[in-house]
Amino acid sequence: MSAVWAAASAPVVRRLGLAPYLPTLASMQAFTAARDADTRDEIWLLQHPPTYTYGVAGRAEHLPREDAGIALVKVDRGGQITYHGPGQIVVYTLLDLRRMGIGVKTLVQRLEQAVLDVLTDHGIRGERRAGAPGVYVRGAKLAALGLRIRNGCSYHGLSVNVAMDLAPFDAIDPCGYHGLAVAQVRDLGVAESPERIGERLLHHLLRNLAEATASAQPTSRA
């Protein structure tokens, strides 16, 4: 881990279990608004009850085509509509990117890489798509990304479908793509629980972020 990130201490990890969406969003916003140069970074690992969310540029044509009794929330992240529900692991990255010395593109790459590493643990090949952040397996989307940056600090993050009801995705255009297939880890032959996949994801993400931060710092000279 780089000296800069170590000086701020490793991120606080909060395992929040099944957390309602709107209070969690409000907590992320409040944390980010109140933080200063000495505030420790945090990573939140959780699941949400059934909720559709769409970003600041979300388009009406991608929204649910029928009322399934699922809450629909416009949020302050980038990206189009997605679905959250039990059995999907969500990772929120509340990070001071300036202090870490990395940009948004690097954070996105490292989030994606953490998911790819989890798949590799199980002998599964995932892939990225140019211009369409996230992780895909055989053309179907397994993980979605959406971030907000405020004063150089990030919040929102990553969702990974593990063992959930995928039917609510059928009523939307996932991430703004009509007809986009959606995948989950369980259907790829992996029997691990969402909680266990979440811990694997956390392990790989912390390592990837530490490596990115270390490589961003100038090399000291004797």
N, C-alpha and C positions, 0 to 999 in steps of 0.2 A: 504494500500500500504506500502511496506517495506520502512525503512528509507533510504536504499541505492538507491532505484528507485526514492523515493521522492526527495532525494538530487539532482538528475539529472533532476528533474521535470518530470511531466507526459509526455508521448509521444506527439509530435506534430501530429495532424491528418490533412492530406491533402486530400481533396475531388477533384479529378482531372477530373471528368466527363469522356467523351470518349477521351482517350489519345492514340496516335499512339504508337505502340510497341517499335520500335527501339530507338526513343528519350527517352522514359521512362526508358528503360534498361540502356542507357548511363547515365541518371541522377542518377539512383540507384548506378551504379558503381562509378561514380564521388563522390557522397555523401559518400559512404563507404570508398573510398580511402582517402578522405580529413578529415574524422572525427577524433577526438582525445578523450581523456578521459572525456572531459567536454561537448562533443556534445550531444544535446538532441536526444533521440530516436524519430523515426518518423514511422507513419503508414499511408500508402497511400491507398485510397479507390477509385476504378476506374473501367472502362470498356475499352475494346480494340476493334478496328475494326477487321474484320476477319483476323486471323493470326494463323498459325501452329507454334509451338515451340517444340524443342526437346533438351534434355540435353546432357552433355558432353559424356555420354556413350550411346547415342542414336544409335539404330541399323537400318540399311537401310531397313530391311524387314518390319519394322513397319511404315514406312513413307507413304505418300499418294500414292495410287495405280492409281490415275488419276490426271490430271492437272485441278483443278477447279478454277484456277486464284487466289488462296489464297497464300499469302506470306508464305514462309517456312524459319524459322530462327533457326539456331543452337545457343544455349545460354549456359551460364556458370553455370547452376543449375544442380542438380541431376535429375534423372528420364528420362523417355522415352518421346514419343511425346504426345502432347495434343493440343487442339484447344481452341482459345479464340475468342469471338465475342460479339457483342452487346446483352445485356440481360443476360450476365454472369458477376457476381460481382467478382472482383479481389481485394485481399488485400495483399499489400506488406509490410513486416515486417522488418524495418530497425532498428535493435535492437543490443545493446551492451550486448551480453549474459554473458560475464564475469562480468560486473557490476551488472547485474541482479542476478547473481549467479545460472544460470540454464544452462543446456546443450541442444544440438540439440534434443535429444529424448523428453525432456520435452516440448520444443517449439512445436514440431510436435503434441504431445498429446494435448496441449492446443489449438492449431489451430483446430484440429479435434473436441475437446470438444465444441468449440464455435459454430461450425456448428450443432453438435448434440443438443445443447441448443436451437438454432433457430428452429430446427425441433420439439423439445419438446414443444416450445411455441404454435405450431399448432397441437399438439396431434399426431405427426408422429414419429415413431421409426426408428432412423438411427442406423448404426452399423459400427464398424471398422473391418478390416481384417488383420490378422497377416501377416507381411511381405509385405503388399500392402497398403502403407499410403493413406489416404483419408477417405471419408465417403460414405457409400453405403446405399441404400434403396431397400429392397427386391431383393438384388443381383445386382442391377444396380448402377453404380458410379455416385454420385451427386457432389462430391467435390474432387479436385485433389490438390496435394501438391508437391512443388519442392523448395529447398532452396540452397543457397550458403553461406558458412561461410568464412569470410576473417578476419584474425587477431582477432578472437573471436567475430566478428560482423556478423549478418545475413542480407541477402537481398533475393529478390524473395519472394515467399509465397504461397498463397492459391487462388484457383478459385472455385466458386460455381455457378452451372448452375441454373438460376432462370426462365427466360422467353425468350428463344432464339431459333434460328434455329439449331436443333441438327444434321441436315443432314451431315454437314462436318465431323462429327465423323465417319460416315459410311465408309469413304475413308481411315481410318487409323486404327491401333491397339491401342486404347486408353491406354496410360500409358504402352504400350508394351504387352497388353493382347489381343490376337486375339479373336474376337467375344464378347468382353466385352460390355454388355449393358450400356447405359448412360441414366441417369434420370435428370429431372429438377423439381424445386419446383412447377412451375405452373401446371404440370401434376399430382401433388399430391393433387390437390384441393385447393391450396393456391393462392388467387387472388392478393396478395400484389405485388407492383411494385418492380423491381430490386433495386431501390434506397431505398425503405423502408426495404427490406430484408438486404441490405447493412448496414443500420443503426442498425438494430437488431444484425447483426453479429459483428459490431464494438463494441457495448455495451457489448456483452458477451465476446468478445476477450479481451477487456481491463480488465474486471473483472477477467477472467481466468489468464491472465498474472500477474496481481497484486497479486493474491492468490499464484501463483507459486513462485513469487519472494519473497513474505513474508515467505513462508514455507522453502525457501532455506537459509534464514539467521539464524545464531546462535541465540538461545534464550538468552536474556540478563539476568544476575543474579544480585540479590540485594546484 
